[in-house]
Amino acid sequence: MRLVQQAGAIVVRRRKDGPRVLLITSKRNAEHWLFPKGHVEDGETLEETALREAEEEAGVRATIVGPAGIMTFDYDDESINVHYFLATTEDKGRPEKRRQLAWCSFEEAMQQLTFPDTRALLQEAWSLL
């Protein structure tokens, strides 16, 4: 199995009624809600990748707050490690083609996120706010 490094961002926008977390749908399956993430490009740090992916997939420019955890999963013949970072933004965003975007309260996000691993990451990241 080939090991692949990716990075992603758990992006939060503060609002008067409380913080909201950014969720997007997967390109492969529009029913899957997750955080922006993707492959690390040559010469790029994990943090730079997380910020680039948030901008490309969701149209938000964000600032890293700190590390939020690592998620590992297998896909086809690859073992994928995704390094997530907690980030903040003031942007409302605009989703990439073939994606939807939602700003959710913590409770809404915990219900909307498709995978248990991403819910666990959000739970841990929320404590850093």
matplotlib code that plots the C-alpha trace (Angstrom):
import matplotlib.pyplot as plt

x = [0.0, 1.3, 1.3, -0.3, 0.0, -2.9, -4.0, -7.3, -8.9, -11.6, -12.6, -14.6, -16.3, -17.4, -20.9, -22.9, -25.0, -21.9, -19.2, -20.0, -18.0, -17.6, -18.7, -18.6, -19.8, -17.5, -16.9, -17.2, -20.4, -22.6, -24.2, -21.0, -20.3, -16.8, -14.0, -11.9, -8.8, -6.4, -3.0, 0.2, 1.8, 5.6, 7.3, 4.2, 3.8, 0.9, -0.5, -0.2, -2.0, -4.9, -5.3, -5.1, -7.7, -10.1, -9.7, -10.0, -12.9, -14.9, -13.7, -12.5, -9.2, -8.4, -5.8, -4.4, -5.0, -3.3, -3.2, -6.5, -5.6, -4.8, -7.2, -6.1, -8.1, -7.5, -8.8, -8.1, -4.3, -3.5, -3.2, -4.1, -3.0, -4.9, -3.4, -6.2, -5.7, -8.2, -8.5, -10.6, -12.1, -14.4, -15.3, -18.7, -17.2, -18.4, -18.3, -16.2, -18.2, -20.1, -20.0, -22.3, -21.2, -22.8, -21.9, -23.1, -23.3, -21.4, -24.5, -25.6, -22.1, -22.0, -25.3, -24.3, -20.8, -20.8, -18.0, -17.4, -13.7, -14.5, -17.0, -14.3, -11.9, -14.5, -15.1, -11.4, -10.9, -13.9, -12.2, -9.4, -11.7]
y = [0.0, 3.5, 6.1, 9.5, 12.7, 15.2, 18.2, 19.8, 22.7, 22.8, 26.4, 28.5, 31.8, 33.7, 35.2, 37.1, 33.9, 31.8, 30.2, 28.3, 25.6, 25.1, 21.9, 21.0, 18.0, 15.5, 15.7, 11.9, 11.6, 14.7, 13.0, 13.0, 16.1, 16.8, 19.4, 20.8, 18.6, 17.5, 16.3, 18.2, 19.7, 19.7, 22.3, 23.0, 22.6, 20.9, 24.2, 25.7, 22.8, 23.1, 26.8, 26.2, 23.5, 25.7, 28.4, 26.1, 23.9, 26.4, 29.9, 31.0, 32.6, 31.5, 31.8, 28.7, 28.6, 25.3, 21.6, 19.8, 16.1, 13.4, 11.1, 7.9, 5.8, 3.4, 4.1, 1.7, 0.8, 3.9, 4.6, 8.2, 10.4, 13.7, 16.4, 18.8, 22.3, 24.6, 27.8, 31.0, 33.2, 36.2, 35.0, 33.5, 31.3, 30.0, 26.3, 24.8, 23.3, 20.1, 20.9, 22.4, 24.5, 25.0, 27.0, 25.0, 25.3, 22.7, 20.6, 20.9, 19.9, 16.9, 15.7, 16.7, 15.2, 11.8, 10.0, 9.3, 10.2, 13.7, 14.2, 13.1, 15.7, 18.4, 17.5, 17.9, 21.0, 22.8, 22.6, 24.8, 27.7]
z = [0.0, -0.9, 1.9, 0.8, 2.8, 2.6, 4.6, 5.4, 7.2, 9.9, 9.1, 11.6, 11.2, 14.3, 14.3, 16.8, 17.5, 17.9, 15.8, 12.6, 11.0, 7.3, 5.7, 2.0, 0.0, -1.6, -5.3, -5.5, -3.6, -3.0, 0.0, 1.9, 4.0, 5.1, 5.6, 2.7, 2.2, -0.5, -1.7, -0.6, -3.7, -4.2, -2.0, 0.0, 3.8, 5.4, 6.6, 3.1, 1.7, 4.2, 3.4, -0.4, -0.2, 1.8, -0.8, -3.9, -2.6, -0.6, -1.7, 1.8, 2.7, 6.2, 8.9, 10.8, 14.5, 15.2, 14.5, 14.9, 14.5, 11.9, 10.2, 8.5, 6.1, 3.2, -0.3, -3.2, -2.8, -0.8, 3.0, 3.4, 6.3, 6.5, 8.7, 9.8, 11.0, 12.8, 10.9, 11.1, 8.3, 7.8, 4.3, 3.4, 0.7, -2.6, -3.3, -6.1, -9.0, -8.1, -4.4, -1.8, 1.1, 4.6, 7.7, 10.7, 14.4, 16.3, 16.8, 13.2, 12.0, 14.3, 12.6, 9.1, 8.9, 7.2, 8.9, 12.6, 12.2, 11.1, 13.9, 16.4, 14.8, 15.1, 18.8, 19.5, 17.4, 19.0, 22.4, 20.9, 20.2]

ax = plt.figure().add_subplot(projection="3d")
ax.plot(x, y, z, "-o")
ax.set_aspect("equal")
plt.show()
